[in-house]
């Protein structure tokens, strides 16, 4: 073996010894590490770790960013979803047995929050083109028991349009958003003015209320776990805040049978730092996505429909392949980390075995073919080029 061949083998081995990560939290954290340390140290020195000034500041700043009057910080995204609907129940707007329309291809947390509230999920298929709930199929799913629609902005893509808003108003339904994957995403809503102007609104203010997750891997992620509810409904916000504090609005006085769901002060402080850079970070994700769209060219792989950047913050970049398992293994062997979102649809999960016999063909195809490739603001140009090169070289 010649020296040049040996060096080529060594370089190839070194090159693939480090994966191109799907999400590199260490690199992302290092981008503003000093500011995070300063924020956490400020909390340590204050000696106040729950329900303090850091929570108040983040709630105010996030509400301003989203464009809502109220933000209630809670412990995680699932609690936010649960408390949102529990709040409506306490206000008499929803009751046990009422139906909530929800995308069939959502993450399980959305559905768990519905069933934990003794409400009934009504699964509606997404479109293959957009991967989001098929708004044209919502009206046919409405019954006298329907009280709300929960849209989920999956993969960071917008799931809302003006038609959906009109449907909910027409039928008197609460429009709720699961914004766990859509921090910073938005939509240009048509106004009712004579000049037909548009107003850009972020996810979290498009409906009546919204749940947010700040799980570490989100576009806006805490160091631990955290969540929030945003709304312009002052009464709902007040009830949710009480429910998250054991049901108490006054110390040792309990109006509701509540729960303990609080965002820690260190997480609030860190999130407030990250919020300053969210739009900038999303632009980096959008630039990476543009590179993928322009350069991934493989007849065995389908890319999702490209939409305007303001409608997509690329929490994930999903690709689709009928030979997904072979593709995933090939990428792994060549140093590219991936993840499936999600391998089993909700109606096929054991925890909802009463749904196992149902058929949702588009949902099932998404779950059968989807594969998420590296997408985050810390990926280098060289890493992006390597992802494209390996994907384009896949032959099945």
Secondary structure, 3 states (H helix, E strand, C coil): CCHHHHHHHHHHHHHHHCCECCCCHHHHHHCCHHHHHHHHHHHHHHCCCECCHHHHHHHHHHHHHHCCCEEEEECCHHHHHHHHHHHHHHCCCCCCCCEEEEECCCCHHHHHHHHHCCCEEEEECECCCCCCECHHHCHHHCCCCEEEEEEECHHHECCCCHHHHHHHHHHCCEEEEECCCCCCCEEEEECCCCCCCEEEEECCCCCCEEEEECCCCCCCCCCCCCEEEEECCHHHHHHHHHHCECCEEECCEECCCCCECCCEHHHHHHHHHHHHHHHHHHHHHHHHHHHHHHHCCCCCCEECCCCCHHHECCCCEEEECCCHHHHHHHHHHCCECCECCCCCCHHHCHHHHHHCCCCCHHHHHHHHHEEEECCCCCCCHHHHHHHHHHHHHCCC
